[in-house]
Amino acid sequence: MSVDMREVTTPADAKQFVQVQFDIYQGNPYWVPPMISDERKSLDPQQNPAWEFCDAKFWLAFKDGKCVGRIGAIINKPYNEKVGEKLGRINRLEFFDDAEVFDALLEQALSWLREKGMEKVHGPLGFTNLDTQGLLIEGFDYLQSVASVYHHPYYKEHFERAGFEKERDWVEFRLTLTDRPVNKAKRGAELIIKRYGFEVVRFKNREELKPYGKKVFDVLNDAFQDLPYVTRFSDKMTDYYEKKYFSILNPRYVRVVKDGEKMIGFVVGMPSLSEAMQKAGGRLLPFGWWHIMKALKHPKVIDTLLTGVLHDYHAKGVAVILYAELQNEMLSNGINTIETTGIFEDNHNVISNWKNYENIQHKRRRCYVKEL
């Protein structure tokens, strides 16, 4: 039975593009559905400013009249200029376990990338590094965090059957706060603050946090500039992500460090929304908002959503201050579990610090690469 491909061009297509993942993961206890409205915005050039510097197309696959998969292809032009390569990205690939469907989806995306002059394809990767990244290859029996991804085990098998190879892995940890590493971080933070005179900024509400929104992305642009898959956030992208994320933060789990008047680092911890998002089912109404607000106010686990330190301050222990502060806030509210976001497996400094805690390295996701 043949697979029919359809480019996403209409609102109805976009709706089906978002919906098919709900069908694929129906009944899976570890998958966390995204907010449907956020997914639709990502696909809309009028609402997602990444379309101003990226070329992209998205397609649906049908078999016997049923939607059985989806795929996107993205060309991030600033990133290609940064690395000096002609790279295309596979994005938002989802499919039922069917080799014919996977092959049709992949060939559709690769054909378009070849037509656009690309020489390699890698992914899964998003429009930016704050979009979806990586394919889950370990940790299928753990609940997805909202800052990560989930995939069925068969995805990896199809990627490797198609000749994709490992380009880079992210690893994720679950940390349990115990006395020894917590006290060590606290002492270290006190010594660093005394030595350099750094100031810690704490927040009681979102109004106090608002003035720091753009500054967070200024720090990110500096701190992440040399990392793979990263390009600078424009003012429009900053506004887009600030509106998306800052409205749902619990400010108690955000910290900023300043050197005089200059912001030099930050950490954003987010109360885990995974279970709340599952209950919401991708929608804020009628009751999704209630589950999310409850999770924000009464967290059991904190996800480390984002951390950044200016490049010139990497060796001055700013990250020690940030994590000591986050830990103190967590413990004062009876929380002792952290879910880390993905970090590159060769970031040995951070990983060795995480291993000071009671920990499990429970998830791994991969960016694959293939010659076109």
C-alpha positions as CSV (number, residue, x, y, z in Angstrom):
1,M,0.0,0.0,0.0
2,S,1.5,3.3,-1.1
3,V,2.2,6.3,1.2
4,D,0.7,9.6,0.1
5,M,2.6,12.8,1.1
6,R,1.0,16.2,1.6
7,E,2.7,19.5,2.3
8,V,1.4,21.5,5.2
9,T,-0.2,24.6,3.6
10,T,-3.5,25.2,5.3
11,P,-4.7,25.6,8.9
12,A,-6.4,22.2,8.6
13,D,-3.1,20.7,7.6
14,A,-1.4,22.3,10.5
15,K,-4.1,21.0,12.9
16,Q,-3.5,17.5,11.6
17,F,0.2,17.9,11.8
18,V,-0.1,18.7,15.5
19,Q,-2.7,16.0,16.2
20,V,-0.9,13.0,14.7
21,Q,1.6,12.9,17.6
22,F,-1.3,12.5,20.1
23,D,-2.5,9.5,18.1
24,I,1.0,8.0,17.9
25,Y,1.6,8.3,21.7
26,Q,-1.9,7.5,22.8
27,G,-1.8,5.7,26.1
28,N,1.9,6.1,26.6
29,P,2.5,7.0,30.3
30,Y,5.9,8.7,29.7
31,W,5.1,11.1,26.8
32,V,4.2,14.7,27.7
33,P,2.0,16.4,25.2
34,P,2.9,19.9,24.1
35,M,0.5,22.8,24.2
36,I,-1.4,22.7,20.9
37,S,-1.4,26.5,20.6
38,D,2.4,26.6,21.0
39,E,2.9,24.0,18.3
40,R,0.6,25.9,15.9
41,K,2.5,29.1,16.5
42,S,5.8,27.4,15.7
43,L,4.5,26.4,12.3
44,D,3.1,29.8,11.5
45,P,5.5,32.3,9.8
46,Q,3.3,35.2,11.0
47,Q,3.9,34.2,14.7
48,N,7.3,32.5,14.8
49,P,10.1,35.0,13.9
50,A,12.5,32.1,13.3
51,W,10.9,31.9,9.8
52,E,12.6,35.2,9.0
53,F,16.1,33.5,9.0
54,C,15.1,29.9,8.4
55,D,13.7,28.1,5.3
56,A,11.3,25.4,6.3
57,K,8.7,23.0,5.0
58,F,6.5,20.5,6.7
59,W,4.7,17.4,5.4
60,L,2.1,14.8,6.4
61,A,2.0,11.1,5.4
62,F,-1.2,9.2,4.7
63,K,-1.8,5.5,4.3
64,D,-5.2,4.1,3.4
65,G,-6.6,7.6,4.1
66,K,-5.2,7.7,7.6
67,C,-2.6,10.2,8.8
68,V,0.4,8.1,9.9
69,G,3.3,10.5,10.3
70,R,4.8,13.9,9.8
71,I,8.1,15.5,9.2
72,G,9.7,18.9,8.8
73,A,12.9,20.1,7.1
74,I,14.6,23.3,8.2
75,I,17.6,25.3,6.9
76,N,18.9,27.6,9.6
77,K,20.9,30.0,7.5
78,P,22.8,31.9,10.3
79,Y,24.0,28.5,11.7
80,N,25.2,27.4,8.3
81,E,27.1,30.6,8.0
82,K,28.6,30.2,11.5
83,V,29.9,26.7,10.8
84,G,30.6,27.1,7.1
85,E,28.6,24.1,6.0
86,K,25.4,23.4,4.0
87,L,23.3,21.7,6.6
88,G,19.7,20.8,6.6
89,R,17.7,19.8,9.7
90,I,15.1,17.1,10.3
91,N,12.4,18.4,12.6
92,R,9.3,17.2,14.3
93,L,9.5,13.7,12.9
94,E,6.7,11.4,14.2
95,F,5.5,8.2,12.7
96,F,3.8,4.9,13.4
97,D,6.2,1.9,13.3
98,D,6.1,1.3,9.6
99,A,9.3,1.3,7.4
100,E,7.4,2.4,4.3
101,V,6.0,5.4,6.2
102,F,9.4,6.4,7.6
103,D,11.1,6.0,4.2
104,A,8.5,8.1,2.5
105,L,8.7,10.9,5.1
106,L,12.5,10.9,5.1
107,E,12.8,10.9,1.3
108,Q,10.4,13.9,1.1
109,A,12.5,15.9,3.5
110,L,15.8,14.9,2.0
111,S,14.7,15.6,-1.6
112,W,13.7,19.2,-0.6
113,L,17.0,19.7,1.2
114,R,19.0,18.5,-1.8
115,E,17.0,20.9,-4.1
116,K,18.0,23.7,-1.7
117,G,21.7,22.8,-2.2
118,M,22.3,21.2,1.2
119,E,25.1,18.6,1.5
120,K,24.4,17.1,4.9
121,V,21.3,16.5,7.0
122,H,21.3,16.3,10.8
123,G,18.7,16.1,13.5
124,P,16.2,16.0,14.9
125,L,16.8,19.7,15.5
126,G,14.5,22.7,15.7
127,F,14.5,26.3,14.4
128,T,16.7,27.2,17.4
129,N,18.3,25.5,20.4
130,L,15.2,26.3,22.4
131,D,13.1,24.4,20.0
132,T,12.9,20.5,20.1
133,Q,16.3,18.9,19.9
134,G,17.5,15.3,19.7
135,L,16.0,11.8,19.4
136,L,15.5,9.9,22.6
137,I,17.6,6.7,22.5
138,E,17.8,5.8,26.2
139,G,15.3,6.3,29.1
140,F,12.0,5.2,27.5
141,D,10.6,4.2,30.9
142,Y,11.0,7.7,32.5
143,L,8.6,10.6,32.3
144,Q,9.6,13.2,29.8
145,S,10.4,16.7,31.1
146,V,8.8,19.6,29.3
147,A,12.3,20.9,28.3
148,S,13.1,17.5,26.7
149,V,11.7,15.1,24.2
150,Y,10.2,11.6,24.1
151,H,10.2,9.0,21.3
152,H,9.3,5.4,20.8
153,P,12.3,3.0,20.8
154,Y,11.6,2.1,17.2
155,Y,12.6,5.6,16.0
156,K,16.3,4.9,16.7
157,E,16.1,1.6,14.7
158,H,14.7,3.4,11.6
159,F,17.2,6.2,11.8
160,E,20.1,3.8,11.9
161,R,18.6,1.5,9.2
162,A,18.5,4.6,6.9
163,G,22.3,5.2,7.4
164,F,22.2,8.0,10.0
165,E,25.2,8.1,12.3
166,K,25.8,9.7,15.7
167,E,26.8,13.3,15.6
168,R,26.4,14.3,19.2
169,D,24.6,13.1,22.4
170,W,22.9,14.9,25.2
171,V,22.6,13.2,28.6
172,E,20.0,13.9,31.3
173,F,20.3,13.2,35.1
174,R,18.0,13.0,38.1
175,L,19.7,14.5,41.1
176,T,18.7,14.0,44.8
177,L,19.9,16.7,47.1
178,T,21.8,15.3,50.1
179,D,23.7,17.1,52.9
180,R,27.3,16.7,51.6
181,P,27.0,18.2,48.1
182,V,24.5,20.8,49.3
183,N,26.7,22.0,52.1
184,K,29.8,22.0,49.8
185,A,28.0,24.2,47.3
186,K,26.8,26.5,50.0
187,R,30.3,27.0,51.4
188,G,31.7,27.5,47.9
189,A,29.1,30.1,47.1
190,E,29.9,32.1,50.2
191,L,33.6,32.1,49.5
192,I,33.1,33.2,45.9
193,I,30.7,36.0,46.8
194,K,33.2,37.2,49.5
195,R,36.1,37.1,47.0
196,Y,34.5,38.9,44.1
197,G,31.7,40.9,45.7
198,F,29.0,39.4,43.4
199,E,25.4,40.1,44.2
200,V,22.6,37.6,44.2
201,V,19.2,38.8,43.0
202,R,16.1,36.9,44.2
203,F,12.5,37.4,43.0
204,K,9.2,37.3,44.8
205,N,6.9,37.8,41.8
206,R,6.9,38.1,38.0
207,E,6.9,41.9,38.1
208,E,10.3,41.9,39.7
209,L,11.5,39.4,37.1
210,K,10.3,41.3,34.0
211,P,13.2,43.8,33.8
212,Y,15.6,40.9,33.4
213,G,13.9,39.2,30.5
214,K,16.0,40.7,27.7
215,K,19.2,40.5,29.9
216,V,18.8,36.8,30.2
217,F,19.0,36.4,26.4
218,D,21.9,38.8,26.3
219,V,23.8,36.5,28.7
220,L,22.7,33.4,26.6
221,N,24.0,34.9,23.4
222,D,27.4,35.4,25.0
223,A,27.5,32.1,27.0
224,F,26.2,29.8,24.2
225,Q,27.9,31.4,21.2
226,D,30.4,28.6,20.6
227,L,28.0,25.7,21.2
228,P,26.8,23.4,18.5
229,Y,23.4,24.1,16.9
230,V,23.3,27.6,18.5
231,T,22.8,31.0,16.8
232,R,22.3,34.4,18.4
233,F,18.8,35.3,19.5
234,S,17.5,38.3,17.7
235,D,15.3,40.9,19.5
236,K,12.2,39.3,17.9
237,M,13.2,35.8,19.0
238,T,13.9,37.1,22.5
239,D,10.4,38.6,22.6
240,Y,8.9,35.4,21.3
241,Y,10.6,33.2,23.9
242,E,10.2,35.7,26.7
243,K,6.4,35.6,26.1
244,K,6.4,31.9,25.9
245,Y,8.3,31.0,29.0
246,F,8.4,34.0,31.4
247,S,4.6,34.0,31.9
248,I,4.7,30.5,33.4
249,L,7.8,30.7,35.6
250,N,7.6,30.5,39.4
251,P,10.0,33.4,40.2
252,R,11.1,31.8,43.5
253,Y,13.2,29.3,41.5
254,V,15.0,31.9,39.4
255,R,18.3,33.5,40.4
256,V,20.4,36.2,38.9
257,V,24.0,37.0,39.8
258,K,25.4,40.6,39.2
259,D,28.9,42.1,39.2
260,G,28.1,45.7,40.1
261,E,25.3,46.7,37.7
262,K,26.2,44.0,35.2
263,M,24.2,40.8,35.0
264,I,26.7,38.0,34.6
265,G,24.7,34.8,35.1
266,F,21.3,33.2,35.8
267,V,19.6,30.0,36.5
268,V,15.9,29.2,35.7
269,G,14.5,26.4,37.6
270,M,10.9,25.4,36.7
271,P,8.5,23.3,38.8
272,S,8.0,20.1,36.9
273,L,4.9,20.5,34.7
274,S,5.1,17.0,33.1
275,E,2.2,15.5,35.0
276,A,0.2,18.7,34.8
277,M,0.7,18.8,31.0
278,Q,-0.4,15.2,30.7
279,K,-3.6,16.1,32.5
280,A,-4.1,19.2,30.4
281,G,-3.9,17.1,27.2
282,G,-2.4,19.9,25.2
283,R,-5.1,22.5,26.1
284,L,-5.4,25.3,28.6
285,L,-9.2,25.1,28.6
286,P,-11.3,24.1,30.2
287,F,-9.1,22.8,33.1
288,G,-5.6,22.6,31.7
289,W,-4.7,26.0,33.3
290,W,-5.7,24.7,36.7
291,H,-3.4,21.7,36.6
292,I,-0.5,23.9,35.4
293,M,-1.0,26.6,38.1
294,K,-1.3,23.9,40.8
295,A,2.0,22.4,39.6
296,L,3.7,25.8,39.6
297,K,2.7,26.6,43.1
298,H,3.2,23.2,44.7
299,P,6.1,21.5,43.0
300,K,7.5,18.1,43.9
301,V,10.4,18.2,41.4
302,I,12.4,21.1,39.8
303,D,13.5,21.0,36.2
304,T,16.6,23.1,35.5
305,L,15.2,24.8,32.4
306,L,18.1,27.1,31.5
307,T,21.5,28.3,32.9
308,G,23.9,30.8,31.5
309,V,27.0,32.6,32.6
310,L,29.0,35.2,30.6
311,H,32.0,33.7,29.0
312,D,34.5,35.9,30.8
313,Y,33.1,34.7,34.2
314,H,33.1,30.9,33.5
315,A,36.2,30.4,35.7
316,K,34.9,32.5,38.6
317,G,32.4,30.1,40.1
318,V,29.2,31.9,39.2
319,A,27.5,28.6,38.4
320,V,28.3,27.4,42.0
321,I,26.5,30.4,43.4
322,L,23.5,29.9,41.1
323,Y,23.0,26.2,42.0
324,A,23.6,26.8,45.7
325,E,20.9,29.4,45.6
326,L,18.5,27.1,43.7
327,Q,19.1,24.2,46.1
328,N,18.5,26.4,49.1
329,E,15.2,27.6,47.7
330,M,14.2,24.0,46.9
331,L,15.0,22.6,50.3
332,S,13.3,25.5,52.1
333,N,10.1,24.4,50.2
334,G,10.6,20.7,50.9
335,I,11.8,19.7,47.4
336,N,14.9,17.6,47.0
337,T,14.8,16.3,43.4
338,I,16.1,18.0,40.3
339,E,15.6,16.9,36.7
340,T,18.4,18.3,34.6
341,T,18.0,19.4,31.0
342,G,20.1,17.7,28.4
343,I,23.8,18.6,28.4
344,F,26.4,17.5,25.9
345,E,28.0,14.3,27.0
346,D,31.5,15.8,26.7
347,N,30.7,18.6,29.1
348,H,32.8,16.9,31.8
349,N,32.9,19.8,34.2
350,V,29.2,20.0,34.7
351,I,28.7,16.2,34.6
352,S,31.4,15.6,37.3
353,N,29.7,18.1,39.5
354,W,26.3,16.4,39.1
355,K,27.9,13.1,40.0
356,N,28.6,14.6,43.5
357,Y,24.9,14.2,44.2
358,E,22.9,11.0,44.6
359,N,22.2,10.6,40.9
360,I,21.1,8.5,38.0
361,Q,21.9,9.3,34.3
362,H,18.6,8.1,33.0
363,K,18.1,9.6,29.6
364,R,20.1,10.1,26.5
365,R,19.1,11.8,23.2
366,R,21.0,12.0,20.0
367,C,21.5,14.2,17.0
368,Y,22.2,12.1,14.0
369,V,23.9,13.1,10.8
370,K,23.9,11.8,7.2
371,E,25.5,12.8,3.9
372,L,23.0,13.9,1.2
